[in-house]
Amino acid sequence: MPYAVIAHYRCALQDAELVRATLLTMREHTRAEPANLEYVVHADTSDPASFVLYEVYTDRAGFDAHAASPHFAEHIIGVVRPRLLERRVTFAEPL
């Protein structure tokens, strides 16, 4: 069953360009994962330091493999998360 992740990130304005660039790099790595069906990075039109990610994986195991990947550790855990002021993540399955 497909497994979706919707993540809302907000960082300090001075970190926005680095976070944006890192999320775009992460997009390229994630789209190459066998279980990834979709990985879209959105910028909030009213707040240049806020981003929304929409990700879909073939199943929960596919997402777990993504979260355990070296590129997730390097880019998300190593660069993005330390710069976040807010982080909200929703996990969803289709009805």
Beta strands, then each sheet from edge to edge (+ up, - down):
strand 1: 3-11
strand 2: 36-43
strand 3: 50-57
strand 4: 84-92
sheet 1: 2+ 3- 1+ 4-
end
